[in-house]
Amino acid sequence: MRRIVLSAIVTLASFALLGGVAQAAVPTVANLSATDIQGVSALLKGEVNPEGLATTYRFEYVSDGAFQTGGFSAALKTPLTSAGQGTESHPARAAISSLSPDTTYHY
């Protein structure tokens, strides 16, 4: 059986204008382990807490070779998905496919 390995890297920053003063308002995110890794597909998982701000999320993923040479500049992206603007964490999920076997991916 050929394996696909996925690892997670989290980056997130956003800003909001509150009371006429720009303040950092950072929704929280957590990547969880990818599951359902089969053949050339996988299910990416995470959690998003909008912290009261209108928030969208997407997963970006790139092969290890491309990551080593250019970081996420060549990353593939899942569609933007609304996380709403609540204050509780909820699951974030994205199914990806067309992965190369025997390749490590970062997301």
PyMOL commands that set and color helices and strands:
alter all, ss='L'
color gray80, all
select helices_A, chain A and resi 64-74
alter helices_A, ss='H'
color red, helices_A
select strands_A, chain A and resi 4-7+15-18+21-24+28-38+41-49+55-57+60-63+76-77+81-84+90-96+103-106
alter strands_A, ss='S'
color yellow, strands_A
deselect
rebuild
show_as cartoon
